[in-house]
Amino acid sequence: MKKIVKRKSIRNYSSSSAHLRLDDHEKLCRIMQEETNGKINEVKNSICRLEKFVIYGMVMLISGMGTIIYKLLLGG
């Protein structure tokens, strides 16, 4: 008959530190993601503002050209 030997379970402290490192990494990633999203929103707002300037400039250019063409057609 074989004798059953009960082994002590060895606690692995590196696994608990690995969990802590993983949690810290996830927190850091979350913070960096929030910062990145904030920067993306700032760029988006800047682009929207620039689009307004470009559209305004196009309207002014087209209206000026239309005025010049109108004056030339009337016999300026």
N, CA and C atoms as a LAMMPS dump frame, in Angstrom:
ITEM: TIMESTEP
0
ITEM: NUMBER OF ATOMS
228
ITEM: BOX BOUNDS ff ff ff
-5.0000000000000000e+02 5.0000000000000000e+02
-5.0000000000000000e+02 5.0000000000000000e+02
-5.0000000000000000e+02 5.0000000000000000e+02
ITEM: ATOMS id mol type element x y z
1 1 1 N 0.833 -1.173 0
2 1 2 C 0 0 0
3 1 3 C 0.883 1.244 0
4 2 1 N 0.567 2.18 -0.895
5 2 2 C 1.353 3.389 -1.019
6 2 3 C 0.935 4.394 0.032
7 3 1 N 1.918 5.063 0.547
8 3 2 C 1.646 6.089 1.537
9 3 3 C 1.401 7.416 0.816
10 4 1 N 0.326 8.081 1.15
11 4 2 C -0.022 9.358 0.535
12 4 3 C 0.611 10.476 1.353
13 5 1 N 1.4 11.221 0.678
14 5 2 C 2.092 12.327 1.334
15 5 3 C 1.417 13.621 0.905
16 6 1 N 0.994 14.372 1.886
17 6 2 C 0.35 15.648 1.594
18 6 3 C 1.43 16.725 1.525
19 7 1 N 1.495 17.416 0.406
20 7 2 C 2.497 18.444 0.23
21 7 3 C 1.954 19.788 0.691
22 8 1 N 2.85 20.584 1.194
23 8 2 C 2.472 21.943 1.545
24 8 3 C 2.356 22.753 0.264
25 9 1 N 1.346 23.577 0.241
26 9 2 C 1.243 24.435 -0.936
27 9 3 C 2.192 25.612 -0.754
28 10 1 N 2.93 25.869 -1.777
29 10 2 C 3.904 26.948 -1.729
30 10 3 C 3.228 28.198 -2.277
31 11 1 N 3.207 29.243 -1.467
32 11 2 C 2.596 30.495 -1.915
33 11 3 C 3.553 31.182 -2.87
34 12 1 N 2.995 31.6 -3.931
35 12 2 C 3.792 32.272 -4.94
36 12 3 C 3.56 33.776 -4.81
37 13 1 N 4.512 34.457 -4.205
38 13 2 C 4.368 35.894 -3.999
39 13 3 C 4.529 36.668 -5.292
40 14 1 N 5.199 36.082 -6.243
41 14 2 C 5.364 36.786 -7.51
42 14 3 C 4.037 36.899 -8.248
43 15 1 N 3.124 35.953 -8.029
44 15 2 C 1.825 36.046 -8.697
45 15 3 C 1.014 37.202 -8.129
46 16 1 N 1.107 37.438 -6.8
47 16 2 C 0.368 38.568 -6.24
48 16 3 C 0.989 39.881 -6.695
49 17 1 N 2.308 39.935 -6.814
50 17 2 C 2.926 41.158 -7.315
51 17 3 C 2.619 41.346 -8.796
52 18 1 N 2.467 40.253 -9.51
53 18 2 C 2.089 40.357 -10.927
54 18 3 C 0.699 40.957 -11.051
55 19 1 N -0.196 40.57 -10.157
56 19 2 C -1.549 41.149 -10.177
57 19 3 C -1.484 42.64 -9.873
58 20 1 N -0.654 43.011 -8.925
59 20 2 C -0.521 44.427 -8.594
60 20 3 C 0.063 45.201 -9.774
61 21 1 N 1.067 44.632 -10.398
62 21 2 C 1.658 45.296 -11.562
63 21 3 C 0.649 45.432 -12.688
64 22 1 N -0.159 44.396 -12.883
65 22 2 C -1.175 44.435 -13.921
66 22 3 C -2.218 45.505 -13.611
67 23 1 N -2.639 45.589 -12.349
68 23 2 C -3.603 46.618 -11.955
69 23 3 C -3.024 48.014 -12.153
70 24 1 N -1.767 48.193 -11.765
71 24 2 C -1.119 49.489 -11.961
72 24 3 C -1.025 49.844 -13.443
73 25 1 N -0.718 48.85 -14.252
74 25 2 C -0.62 49.071 -15.696
75 25 3 C -1.985 49.458 -16.265
76 26 1 N -3.038 48.8 -15.822
77 26 2 C -4.383 49.123 -16.302
78 26 3 C -4.777 50.539 -15.894
79 27 1 N -4.426 50.943 -14.678
80 27 2 C -4.725 52.304 -14.231
81 27 3 C -3.985 53.32 -15.088
82 28 1 N -2.719 53.042 -15.359
83 28 2 C -1.928 53.943 -16.187
84 28 3 C -2.504 54.033 -17.596
85 29 1 N -2.901 52.903 -18.149
86 29 2 C -3.494 52.902 -19.489
87 29 3 C -4.791 53.708 -19.514
88 30 1 N -5.589 53.577 -18.466
89 30 2 C -6.845 54.314 -18.379
90 30 3 C -6.573 55.825 -18.348
91 31 1 N -5.582 56.236 -17.566
92 31 2 C -5.237 57.657 -17.476
93 31 3 C -4.737 58.163 -18.827
94 32 1 N -3.873 57.384 -19.465
95 32 2 C -3.338 57.792 -20.767
96 32 3 C -4.437 57.848 -21.823
97 33 1 N -5.399 56.934 -21.743
98 33 2 C -6.497 56.937 -22.699
99 33 3 C -7.356 58.185 -22.515
100 34 1 N -7.613 58.582 -21.26
101 34 2 C -8.381 59.796 -21.009
102 34 3 C -7.653 61.018 -21.559
103 35 1 N -6.332 61.086 -21.363
104 35 2 C -5.56 62.203 -21.885
105 35 3 C -5.581 62.225 -23.408
106 36 1 N -5.463 61.055 -24.011
107 36 2 C -5.488 60.962 -25.473
108 36 3 C -6.841 61.405 -26.013
109 37 1 N -7.919 60.969 -25.368
110 37 2 C -9.256 61.366 -25.814
111 37 3 C -9.442 62.871 -25.675
112 38 1 N -8.901 63.46 -24.619
113 38 2 C -8.976 64.906 -24.447
114 38 3 C -8.243 65.644 -25.559
115 39 1 N -7.049 65.146 -25.911
116 39 2 C -6.288 65.77 -26.992
117 39 3 C -7.003 65.629 -28.326
118 40 1 N -7.628 64.479 -28.546
119 40 2 C -8.379 64.263 -29.792
120 40 3 C -9.537 65.244 -29.873
121 41 1 N -10.22 65.473 -28.757
122 41 2 C -11.332 66.429 -28.749
123 41 3 C -10.846 67.847 -29.029
124 42 1 N -9.669 68.208 -28.484
125 42 2 C -9.109 69.533 -28.763
126 42 3 C -8.801 69.693 -30.245
127 43 1 N -8.215 68.67 -30.851
128 43 2 C -7.894 68.726 -32.278
129 43 3 C -9.18 68.817 -33.098
130 44 1 N -10.187 68.083 -32.691
131 44 2 C -11.472 68.11 -33.395
132 44 3 C -12.07 69.511 -33.368
133 45 1 N -12.029 70.163 -32.199
134 45 2 C -12.557 71.52 -32.091
135 45 3 C -11.765 72.494 -32.946
136 46 1 N -10.444 72.321 -32.989
137 46 2 C -9.607 73.189 -33.815
138 46 3 C -9.934 73.018 -35.293
139 47 1 N -10.127 71.785 -35.713
140 47 2 C -10.461 71.515 -37.113
141 47 3 C -11.807 72.129 -37.476
142 48 1 N -12.783 72.021 -36.575
143 48 2 C -14.102 72.619 -36.837
144 48 3 C -13.976 74.129 -36.998
145 49 1 N -13.156 74.764 -36.154
146 49 2 C -12.96 76.205 -36.239
147 49 3 C -12.292 76.575 -37.559
148 50 1 N -11.292 75.809 -37.965
149 50 2 C -10.619 76.079 -39.241
150 50 3 C -11.553 75.88 -40.43
151 51 1 N -12.425 74.892 -40.343
152 51 2 C -13.389 74.666 -41.431
153 51 3 C -14.292 75.882 -41.592
154 52 1 N -14.69 76.482 -40.469
155 52 2 C -15.538 77.687 -40.542
156 52 3 C -14.806 78.821 -41.246
157 53 1 N -13.509 79.006 -40.933
158 53 2 C -12.733 80.056 -41.584
159 53 3 C -12.605 79.797 -43.083
160 54 1 N -12.365 78.557 -43.466
161 54 2 C -12.209 78.218 -44.878
162 54 3 C -13.521 78.449 -45.629
163 55 1 N -14.636 78.044 -45.05
164 55 2 C -15.94 78.225 -45.699
165 55 3 C -16.26 79.718 -45.829
166 56 1 N -15.97 80.489 -44.77
167 56 2 C -16.2 81.93 -44.822
168 56 3 C -15.352 82.565 -45.921
169 57 1 N -14.094 82.161 -46.017
170 57 2 C -13.219 82.693 -47.061
171 57 3 C -13.712 82.349 -48.455
172 58 1 N -14.196 81.122 -48.633
173 58 2 C -14.717 80.718 -49.944
174 58 3 C -15.942 81.539 -50.311
175 59 1 N -16.81 81.774 -49.353
176 59 2 C -18.023 82.561 -49.625
177 59 3 C -17.637 83.98 -50.039
178 60 1 N -16.685 84.57 -49.332
179 60 2 C -16.264 85.928 -49.666
180 60 3 C -15.609 85.974 -51.06
181 61 1 N -14.785 84.984 -51.368
182 61 2 C -14.127 84.933 -52.67
183 61 3 C -15.139 84.777 -53.795
184 62 1 N -16.075 83.885 -53.628
185 62 2 C -17.077 83.644 -54.67
186 62 3 C -17.973 84.859 -54.849
187 63 1 N -18.345 85.486 -53.736
188 63 2 C -19.193 86.68 -53.881
189 63 3 C -18.416 87.819 -54.529
190 64 1 N -17.145 87.949 -54.214
191 64 2 C -16.334 88.984 -54.868
192 64 3 C -16.182 88.72 -56.351
193 65 1 N -15.932 87.475 -56.719
194 65 2 C -15.813 87.129 -58.132
195 65 3 C -17.143 87.342 -58.845
196 66 1 N -18.224 87.014 -58.189
197 66 2 C -19.55 87.231 -58.788
198 66 3 C -19.814 88.704 -59.029
199 67 1 N -19.39 89.535 -58.095
200 67 2 C -19.567 90.977 -58.257
201 67 3 C -18.75 91.493 -59.436
202 68 1 N -17.512 91.01 -59.559
203 68 2 C -16.66 91.445 -60.674
204 68 3 C -17.263 91.012 -62.008
205 69 1 N -17.738 89.773 -62.093
206 69 2 C -18.345 89.272 -63.331
207 69 3 C -19.599 90.073 -63.657
208 70 1 N -20.394 90.376 -62.666
209 70 2 C -21.623 91.145 -62.86
210 70 3 C -21.289 92.537 -63.416
211 71 1 N -20.264 93.176 -62.841
212 71 2 C -19.87 94.518 -63.316
213 71 3 C -19.342 94.452 -64.754
214 72 1 N -18.587 93.411 -65.086
215 72 2 C -18.058 93.281 -66.442
216 72 3 C -19.171 93.029 -67.446
217 73 1 N -20.176 92.269 -67.073
218 73 2 C -21.281 91.978 -67.995
219 73 3 C -22.145 93.204 -68.234
220 74 1 N -22.266 94.069 -67.261
221 74 2 C -23.09 95.254 -67.432
222 74 3 C -22.386 96.332 -68.258
223 75 1 N -21.131 96.117 -68.524
224 75 2 C -20.415 97.077 -69.389
225 75 3 C -19.647 98.076 -68.54
226 76 1 N -18.807 97.535 -67.692
227 76 2 C -18.041 98.37 -66.778
228 76 3 C -16.976 99.123 -67.392
